Structure formats: C-alpha cells, structure tokens
Amino acid sequence: MASIMIRNLDDGLKSKLRIRAAQHGRSMEEEARHILRSALTGEMPAPTNLYAAIRRRIDSLGGVELEIPDRQPLREPPRFD
C-alpha cells in the first residue's frame, strides 16, 4: 500500500478532522482515508450545460413576457474615405 504525507494543513482543518474522526470512532488517519475513498470512488455527476443549470435555478420563479421590437433595416456602415 502507498502512503502520502500532507504538509501545511491548516490548524482549523486538522481540528475538524480530529473531531470528525472521534465522532465516527476512527483515528484521524483512518478518517482521512475514508474521506478520500468516498470522494474518489463515487460517480462523477454528469456535466450539465449552462442553459440547463440556469433554467433549473430560475424555473420556479416563473417567466416574464418581453415585448420584442420589430427589426429595423441595418444602417449604412461608416465610410472612412
């Protein structure tokens, strides 16, 4: 089995890991292994496109009817004579 060393771990993060390990009755090392295992062996969610993500977020708010103005002919481009 491989081993890793994690340097520069914030004190607050280490404290949270210690508390979480105690709540689950594990050592800090075993809790870290459990966290890594569950994070890396889970299925990755399918990527969604931006439109679908925005639509899901605002769909419950209802829609707005916008008045779309008639199209006008394009103006003449500027001349640089």
N, C-alpha and C positions, 0 to 999 in steps of 0.2 A: 504494500500500500504506500501511496505517496503521502508526503506531508508538506504543509505550507506554513510560513510564518507571516503574520500580518503586523507590519510596523506602523507607527504613527496613528494608532487607533485613539480616537478622542476618549477622554475620561468618561464623559457622559454616555457614550455609546457602549463602552465597556461595562459601565454600571447597569445599563439597561439589559445587556446580555446576561450579566450575573443574576439580575432579578428574574428575567425570563427563564433562565436555566433552573433557578430554585423553584419557580412555580411549576415547572414540569418534572422536577425531581431528577435533573440531569446535571452533569458537570458543564462548565462553560464550554469546554472543548466539544463535548457531545452535542450541546445545543447549537453551536456554530455549524457542526457537521449536518445536523438535522435541518437547519435553515438553508444551507447551501444545497442539500439534497432536494428539498422540497421546491426550492426556487429554480433549480436547473433541470429537474426531471419532469416538471409539469409541462403540459401542452402550451405552446405559444398561441395566444389568441390570433385569429385571422386578421390581417390588416384590413382596415376599412378605408374607404376613400373619404376625402374631406367633405364632400357634399353629404354623404350619408351620416357622418358624425355630426355635422351642424344640424342636419334635418332632425335627427333623434333628439338633439339638445333643445330645439325650439319648437318642436311639433306640438307640444302640449299647450303652448301659448296661443295657438290659433293663427290664422292668416290675416293678411292685410291686402285689400284690393287696391292696386295702384292704377291710376289713370295713365295710360301710355299715350303720349302725344303722337300725332301723325308725323311721319317722316317728311322732312323738307329736302329739296334738292341740295346737293352739295354746292358750296360757294366756290367761286373760282380761286385756285391757289394763287398765292402772291407771286408776282413777277420780279425777278432780280436782273432787269436789263441794265 
